[in-house]
Amino acid sequence: MTTRIDTRFAELQTQGRSAFVTYVMGGDPDMATSLDLIKALPKAGADIIELGMAFTDPMADGPAIQAAGLRALKAGMTLKKTLDLVRAFRKDDNATPIVLMGYYNPIYIYGVDRFLADAKTAGVDGLIIVDLPPEEDSELCIPAMKAGLNFIRLATPTTDDKRLPAVLANTSGFVYYVSITGITGSAAADSSAVGTAVARIKRHTPLPVCVGFGIRTPEAAQAIAERANGAVVGTALVDVLAKSLDAEGKATAKTVGAVVDLVASLAGGVRSARQAAE
């Protein structure tokens, strides 16, 4: 079964360019602003949208994304409302892939079968669940694949050749390579080391490899896009959103525009990259 993610990467391949993948937290700083923002992302140059599922204990996230999740929860965000957000987005956009990113606990509480059915109906294309290792594939990964959703795995600098086959076994859509060890937003990506890592992963899989963590500027996005099938930016967007809020942490007239402007400039960096040779 072909997903929107597969279709998008096939389109980009014919265009000879890498994907620009944007991450924002669902419901940050509120439901209405969040919907306005994700609706604006494709026009600004986002090829794939990762939507964070707000959770109270986001252990892999840095301070910026943790704060975004807390803002969303404070504004009443739930997993059901995150799916509502996707459903509302799909009314006007049936092409841009949406990947939900987060932790297993809210899905477990929601109920796996019910969640997968609702996610598929809402228009979700893939899942990145950071705290489910390959050993737990029967929990969510395999049911997700059967439901027609891509299950996207993270590989890191510490994922060696012995571990990679297990990580990639049931992965689909793309592989998300975390370019640095540590939490999100904590350092800058080294594009030459990334090139070596991407080549190593590609020896194990035909899937596209997208690289995230530590990309903040158009130049950095370009350097990564030249070495990988996609560049993922999250913390930089969440930071810009946070800076646009008022003293109470509420959206202002500048909020959506501030994020969209940064997305457009980063997209320019990705699009100016010379596509890495496969």
C-alpha positions in Angstrom: 0.0 0.0 0.0 1.4 3.4 -1.0 1.1 6.2 1.6 1.2 9.9 1.1 4.8 9.7 2.4 5.9 7.2 -0.3 4.2 9.4 -2.9 5.9 12.6 -1.7 9.4 11.1 -1.7 8.7 9.7 -5.2 7.7 13.2 -6.4 10.8 14.7 -4.8 13.0 12.2 -6.4 11.7 13.1 -9.9 12.4 16.8 -9.0 15.9 15.8 -7.8 15.6 17.4 -4.4 15.5 16.5 -0.7 12.4 16.9 1.5 11.9 19.7 4.0 10.3 18.2 7.1 8.9 20.6 9.7 8.0 19.7 13.3 5.5 21.6 15.4 3.7 20.7 18.6 0.0 20.0 18.1 -2.1 22.5 20.0 0.8 24.9 20.7 -0.1 27.5 22.0 -3.8 26.7 21.3 -5.9 24.6 18.9 -7.0 27.5 16.6 -3.4 28.9 16.2 -2.0 25.5 15.7 -4.4 24.7 12.9 -3.7 28.1 11.2 0.0 27.3 11.5 -0.1 23.8 10.0 -2.3 25.0 7.2 0.3 27.6 6.3 3.3 25.2 6.5 3.0 23.6 3.0 2.6 27.0 1.3 5.8 28.1 3.1 7.7 25.1 1.7 7.2 22.2 4.1 7.0 18.9 2.2 6.1 16.7 5.3 4.7 17.8 8.6 5.6 16.2 11.9 3.0 17.0 14.5 3.9 16.5 18.1 1.5 14.7 20.5 1.6 16.6 23.7 2.7 14.4 26.7 3.5 15.1 30.3 6.8 13.3 30.4 8.7 13.9 27.1 12.0 12.4 28.1 13.7 12.7 24.6 12.8 16.4 24.1 14.8 19.4 25.0 13.5 22.4 27.0 11.9 24.2 24.0 9.7 21.2 22.9 8.9 20.2 26.5 7.7 23.8 27.0 5.6 23.6 23.8 4.0 20.4 25.0 3.2 21.9 28.4 1.6 25.0 26.6 -0.5 22.7 24.5 -1.6 20.6 27.5 -2.5 23.8 29.5 -4.6 24.9 26.5 -6.6 21.6 26.8 -4.8 19.6 24.1 -5.5 15.8 24.1 -4.7 13.0 21.7 -8.2 13.1 20.4 -7.9 16.8 19.7 -4.6 16.2 17.9 -6.5 13.8 15.5 -9.2 16.5 15.2 -6.4 18.9 14.1 -5.3 16.5 11.4 -8.9 16.1 10.3 -9.4 19.8 10.0 -6.1 20.2 8.0 -7.2 17.5 5.6 -10.3 19.4 4.6 -8.1 21.7 2.4 -5.0 19.6 1.9 -5.1 15.9 0.9 -1.5 15.7 -0.3 0.9 16.8 2.4 2.0 13.9 4.5 1.4 14.2 8.3 3.4 12.1 10.8 2.5 12.1 14.5 5.5 12.1 16.7 5.6 11.4 20.4 5.4 8.7 23.1 3.5 5.5 23.5 1.7 6.2 26.8 -1.2 8.4 25.4 -1.8 5.9 22.5 -1.8 3.0 25.0 -4.4 4.8 27.1 -6.5 5.7 24.0 -6.4 2.1 22.9 -4.1 0.9 20.1 -6.8 -0.4 17.7 -9.1 2.5 18.2 -6.2 5.0 17.8 -5.0 3.4 14.6 -8.5 3.4 13.1 -9.1 7.0 14.2 -5.7 8.2 13.0 -6.2 6.6 9.6 -9.6 8.1 9.2 -8.4 11.5 10.3 -5.7 11.4 7.6 -2.5 10.6 9.5 0.2 8.9 7.3 2.9 7.8 9.8 4.0 7.5 13.4 7.3 8.2 15.1 7.1 6.8 18.6 10.4 7.5 20.3 10.1 5.2 23.3 9.1 1.9 21.6 12.1 -0.2 20.6 12.0 -2.8 17.9 11.6 -5.5 20.5 8.1 -4.1 21.2 7.0 -4.1 17.5 4.0 -6.2 18.2 2.6 -3.4 20.5 2.1 -0.8 17.8 4.5 -1.0 14.9 3.1 -4.1 13.2 -0.6 -3.2 13.9 0.2 0.3 12.4 1.6 -1.2 9.3 -1.5 -3.4 8.9 -3.6 -0.3 9.3 -1.8 1.3 6.4 0.4 3.7 8.4 4.1 4.1 8.1 6.1 3.4 11.2 9.2 5.5 11.1 12.2 4.6 13.2 14.9 6.8 14.7 18.6 5.8 14.1 21.3 7.6 16.0 25.1 7.9 16.0 25.2 5.1 18.5 23.1 2.7 16.3 25.9 0.4 15.1 25.8 -2.0 12.2 24.8 -4.8 14.5 21.8 -2.9 15.8 20.7 -1.3 12.5 18.9 -4.4 10.9 16.7 -4.7 14.0 15.9 -0.9 13.9 15.1 -1.1 10.2 13.2 -4.5 10.1 9.7 -3.0 10.2 10.5 0.6 9.3 8.6 2.2 6.4 8.1 5.7 5.0 11.6 6.9 5.8 14.3 6.5 8.4 14.8 9.5 10.8 18.5 9.9 11.5 19.2 11.8 14.7 22.4 13.6 13.9 23.6 14.2 17.5 23.5 12.2 20.7 21.3 13.9 23.4 18.0 15.7 23.5 16.4 17.8 20.8 17.8 21.3 20.3 21.0 20.8 22.2 23.7 21.1 19.5 24.4 21.8 15.8 24.6 19.0 13.2 27.9 18.2 11.6 27.1 17.8 8.0 30.2 15.8 7.0 29.6 13.2 9.8 26.0 13.1 8.7 27.0 12.2 5.1 29.0 9.2 6.4 26.2 8.1 8.6 23.5 8.4 5.9 25.7 6.4 3.5 26.0 3.7 6.2 22.3 3.5 6.8 21.6 3.3 3.1 23.8 0.2 2.9 21.1 -1.5 5.0 17.9 0.0 3.5 16.4 1.4 0.3 14.3 3.8 2.3 14.8 7.6 2.2 16.9 8.9 5.1 15.9 12.2 6.7 18.2 14.0 9.2 17.1 16.0 12.2 18.3 17.6 15.4 20.6 20.7 15.3 19.4 22.4 12.1 18.6 26.0 12.6 19.7 28.0 9.6 19.1 27.9 5.8 22.9 27.1 5.4 22.7 24.1 7.8 19.5 22.9 6.1 21.2 23.1 2.7 24.3 21.2 3.9 22.1 18.4 5.4 19.8 18.3 2.3 22.9 17.8 0.1 23.8 14.6 2.1 20.4 13.2 2.9 16.9 12.7 1.4 15.4 15.2 3.9 16.2 17.8 6.5 14.0 17.9 9.6 13.6 21.1 11.7 11.7 21.3 14.9 13.3 23.1 17.8 14.2 26.3 15.8 10.5 26.6 14.8 9.2 25.9 18.3 11.7 28.6 19.6 10.5 31.2 17.1 6.9 30.4 18.0 7.6 30.8 21.8 9.3 34.2 21.3 6.2 35.5 19.5 3.9 34.8 22.4 2.7 37.4 24.9 3.7 37.4 28.6 0.9 34.9 29.4 2.2 32.5 26.7 -0.8 33.2 24.5 -0.6 33.7 20.7 -0.2 37.1 19.2 -0.8 38.6 15.7 2.8 37.7 15.0 2.8 34.0 16.0 1.9 32.2 12.7 3.9 34.7 10.5 7.0 34.3 12.6 7.1 30.5 12.2 6.1 30.7 8.5 8.9 33.2 7.7 11.5 30.9 9.2 10.0 27.9 7.4 10.2 29.8 4.1 13.9 30.7 4.6 14.8 27.1 5.7 12.9 25.7 2.8 15.0 28.0 0.5 18.1 26.4 2.0 16.8 22.8 1.3 15.7 23.7 -2.2 19.1 25.2 -3.1 20.9 22.0 -2.2 22.5 20.0 -4.9 20.8 16.6 -4.5 23.2 14.0 -3.0 24.0 11.2 -5.3 22.1 8.0 -4.4 
